Amino acid sequence: MAAFPQTRISAVSETASEDPSVREQAFARLVSAYWKPIYLYVRMRHLKQPEEAQDLTQGFFTNAWGKRIFRNYDPAKGRFRSYVRVCVDRFVINQHEADTRLKRGGVVAHSSLNFESAEAEISQIEIADVNDPERLFEREWTRNLMQVAIEELRDKLIKTGKESAFKIFEAYDLGDPLGEEISYNVLSERLNIPVTTVTNHLAYARRRLREIIIRRLRDLSPTHEEFQDDVALIFVRRSSS
């Protein structure tokens, strides 16, 4: 397991900063990590239609920014994701009781919330997850983390001239976009490179993806213990499934 820098400050901690620019950047990172899980959670758990779920998702973050609710998080009382989920539940219930139209904007307006892509994932949510709020939120948070990390990996490898490494990783680990039965030999023939190069590229891409995920987990974990739990969640449990 990668070492955890004891002196580092997570995005959660930085939302309490007195520096507005630091606070806004940290908040934006939390929006990026949590908006899709929250949207899907509101859609499936609270049975909201897409437009209302979009308003509630953006409204939640606008409210969180204005009231700075993330600085009230106490690690001694549980995991940060559980705190966020409870805050979402309370917000949705309060908005339903108030029956008011939510305002969009604020710091959330500067974040990319692609609700269409989130909506396309509704069919992937299992009924068992819908009936278990914590499991649903956990599953969608993990799925979003992986998606964002893979997108970052793609960008980094393309920018550094290692696009073939990503193509190999995409075909072998994510499922071949051409629908072909994949193997090292198939990729070797397709890209006209030695099999050893295929294995080296795949190992390199996997290593870089792990680095990206760990960096993101460090940023999103308010405590060393939560970081360790999340590393186990992403790597240990997924590798054994």
Secondary structure as UniProt FT lines:
FT   TURN            6..7
FT   HELIX           11..14
FT   TURN            15..16
FT   HELIX           20..45
FT   HELIX           50..67
FT   HELIX           69..72
FT   HELIX           75..77
FT   HELIX           80..98
FT   HELIX           106..110
FT   HELIX           115..119
FT   TURN            120..121
FT   HELIX           122..124
FT   HELIX           127..130
FT   HELIX           133..159
FT   TURN            160..161
FT   HELIX           163..173
FT   TURN            177..178
FT   HELIX           184..191
FT   HELIX           195..220
FT   HELIX           224..231
FT   HELIX           232..236
FT   HELIX           237..240
//
